[in-house]
Amino acid sequence: MIPILDSKRQYAKIGAEVEKAVCEVLRSGSYILGPNCKALEVELAKYIGCNYTVTLNSGTDALHLALRALDIGAGDEVITTAFTFVATTEAIGIVGATPVFADIDADTFNIDPKKIEEKITPKTKAIIPVHLYGQPCDMDAIMDIAKRHNLYVIEDCCQAIGAKYKGQMVGTFGDIGCYSFYPTKNLGGMGDGGLITVNSENLKNRIIALRNHGGAVRYYHDEIGVNSRLDEIQAAILRVKLNYIDEWNSLRREHAKTYNELFAGCEDIITPHELDNTYCVYHQYTVKIPNRDNIHKMLQEAGIGAMLYYPVPLHLQKVHAHLGWTKGMLPNTEKDTECVISLPMFPELTLEEQKTVASTLINCIEKSKALA
Ligand SMILES: *Cc1c(COP(=O)(O)O)cnc(C)c1O
């Protein structure tokens, strides 16, 4: 059995350090928004290269509070991709705004800047590009559109911590960057967690207030906020793990290169396409194959933990049915939804395992062709 992700292998390596950090928190008596949260916010601002970060309860809250902080709500439209996890559009729905979908680029899985402009209306307030699978979006093109039309940009970096576009980390191009520390992410906690990156001091202060019941001063409340604080145990764990993120991301990149080599010459397997000048952090290694559903089943039977991210694009989800999107409106998104499959990818993955994954996938494709 080769899983898509094996968190236990990571723990075997860093467990002692993590346990020490957690025990210190337990003994400290300070459990919410304490010194570890503060330190983590400073360390992450330095790592990502922005003025401020604010720790939160989840990536979903990061997106939600980013929209709140920019005063986006009822009557507003936000342009984003339908090829993402539901939290991206859920956050838009939570604030009462309407997601408007632009199709993805045929090669990169990410929003196609050329498709954004035609979706802009007088109601459009923001663009949310999603750096899917750890692959940076074309930020020059997106920022250019945003500037020309006076739109905010909120980057969904939940799968892309450490990814770079032209040498600059994602999350620092737009007005706000949103990150998740969900355990399976490249920098994952041992529970839920999230983060916002921001350069504006005003926005930072607004988000700090929103995460703690809408007030900067305790027991004085200026607006409806939420409880979205990160706890000290998670912050302490994340501080330990932050020391390894570059090493882990570079191992993911090596594994991606190995997969690419193992699949070279297989016409049926389309390997991921990186934009020039990007540093992709391979949250997922996702290929396009024919006969995907059959092959997914065959892989599972063969003990390969391949997964489908995501089986239904967001414009065709029941939650958004009232918006009136139908099949055929986002052809590239719909096409990729039917042929993508994500293969085992995590820093501790071995070469032997990668070879097994590759040969099994190639065999499954041959078998399914013989049956057809
Ligand atoms: C994980 C994820 C989120 C949500 O993060 P949570 O911490 O699980 O709330 C949002 N967007 C994308 C693209 C994600 O992968």
Ligand as a Chemical Component Dictionary entry (heavy atoms), coordinates in Angstrom:
data_LIG
# 
_chem_comp.id                   LIG 
_chem_comp.type                 NON-POLYMER 
_chem_comp.pdbx_formal_charge   0 
_chem_comp.three_letter_code    LIG 
# 
loop_
_chem_comp_atom.comp_id 
_chem_comp_atom.atom_id 
_chem_comp_atom.alt_atom_id 
_chem_comp_atom.type_symbol 
_chem_comp_atom.charge 
_chem_comp_atom.model_Cartn_x 
_chem_comp_atom.model_Cartn_y 
_chem_comp_atom.model_Cartn_z 
_chem_comp_atom.pdbx_ordinal 
LIG C1 C1 C 0 -7.482  23.515 2.189  1  
LIG C2 C2 C 0 -7.965  24.581 1.315  2  
LIG C3 C3 C 0 -8.791  25.611 1.795  3  
LIG C4 C4 C 0 -9.369  25.619 3.171  4  
LIG O1 O1 O 0 -8.498  25.497 4.213  5  
LIG P1 P1 P 0 -9.014  24.919 5.615  6  
LIG O2 O2 O 0 -7.888  25.193 6.523  7  
LIG O3 O3 O 0 -9.283  23.465 5.423  8  
LIG O4 O4 O 0 -10.246 25.664 5.993  9  
LIG C5 C5 C 0 -9.125  26.631 0.917  10 
LIG N1 N1 N 0 -8.698  26.633 -0.356 11 
LIG C6 C6 C 0 -7.930  25.659 -0.851 12 
LIG C7 C7 C 0 -7.478  25.741 -2.271 13 
LIG C8 C8 C 0 -7.552  24.592 -0.044 14 
LIG O5 O5 O 0 -6.799  23.616 -0.562 15 
# 
loop_
_chem_comp_bond.comp_id 
_chem_comp_bond.atom_id_1 
_chem_comp_bond.atom_id_2 
_chem_comp_bond.value_order 
_chem_comp_bond.pdbx_ordinal 
LIG C1 C2 SING 1  
LIG C2 C3 SING 2  
LIG C2 C8 DOUB 3  
LIG C3 C4 SING 4  
LIG C3 C5 DOUB 5  
LIG C4 O1 SING 6  
LIG O1 P1 SING 7  
LIG P1 O2 DOUB 8  
LIG P1 O3 SING 9  
LIG P1 O4 SING 10 
LIG C5 N1 SING 11 
LIG N1 C6 DOUB 12 
LIG C6 C7 SING 13 
LIG C6 C8 SING 14 
LIG C8 O5 SING 15 
# 
